[in-house]
């Protein structure tokens, strides 16, 4: 059931970029301008760690190179 809710739809490179972006944005909370806007970094961080983007699922986008056997 979780695979239907969170299907793998992100390319591994995209996942790494999302994690890096998320960490970078979260760093804004602690260093730099110390703004709460950095908390938005949780979104790319979590989607990168999980490997599934809910917006991609809604729009039918899949950048993951692995295809499931039917």
C-alpha positions as CSV (number, residue, x, y, z in Angstrom):
1,X,0.0,0.0,0.0
2,X,2.8,2.4,0.8
3,X,4.3,1.8,-2.7
4,X,1.1,3.1,-4.2
5,X,1.1,6.2,-1.9
6,X,4.9,6.8,-2.3
7,X,6.0,5.3,-5.6
8,X,9.7,5.7,-6.4
9,X,9.6,8.5,-9.0
10,X,12.8,10.3,-8.6
11,X,16.2,9.8,-10.4
12,X,19.1,9.1,-8.0
13,X,20.9,12.3,-9.1
14,X,17.7,14.3,-8.5
15,X,17.4,12.7,-5.0
16,X,21.0,13.7,-4.1
17,X,20.3,17.3,-5.3
18,X,17.1,17.4,-3.3
19,X,18.9,16.2,-0.1
20,X,21.7,18.8,-0.7
21,X,19.2,21.6,-1.3
22,X,17.2,20.6,1.8
23,X,20.3,20.6,4.0
24,X,21.4,23.9,2.5
25,X,18.0,25.5,3.3
26,X,17.9,24.1,6.8
27,X,21.4,25.6,7.4
28,X,19.8,29.0,6.9
29,X,17.9,28.5,10.2
30,X,21.2,28.1,12.1
31,X,23.8,30.1,10.2
32,X,23.6,32.9,7.7
33,X,20.6,35.1,7.9
34,X,18.9,32.8,10.5
35,X,15.5,33.0,9.0
36,X,12.6,30.6,9.5
37,X,12.2,30.3,5.8
38,X,15.0,27.8,5.9
39,X,12.5,25.3,7.4
40,X,11.1,24.9,3.9
41,X,14.2,22.8,3.5
42,X,12.4,19.9,5.1
43,X,10.3,19.4,1.9
44,X,13.2,18.7,-0.5
45,X,15.1,16.8,2.2
46,X,12.2,14.4,3.0
47,X,11.3,13.9,-0.7
48,X,14.9,13.2,-1.5
49,X,15.3,10.7,1.3
50,X,12.1,8.9,0.6
51,X,12.7,9.0,-3.2
52,X,9.1,9.9,-3.9
53,X,7.6,13.3,-4.7
54,X,3.9,13.7,-4.1
55,X,3.5,16.4,-6.7
56,X,5.2,14.1,-9.3
57,X,2.7,11.4,-8.4
58,X,-0.3,13.7,-8.9
59,X,1.1,14.9,-12.2
60,X,2.2,11.5,-13.4
61,X,5.8,12.4,-13.7
62,X,8.5,9.8,-13.2
63,X,12.2,10.5,-13.6
64,X,13.2,7.2,-11.9
65,X,15.1,5.0,-14.4
66,X,14.0,1.7,-12.7
67,X,10.9,0.2,-14.2
68,X,8.8,-2.3,-12.3
69,X,8.0,-5.6,-13.8
70,X,4.3,-5.9,-14.6
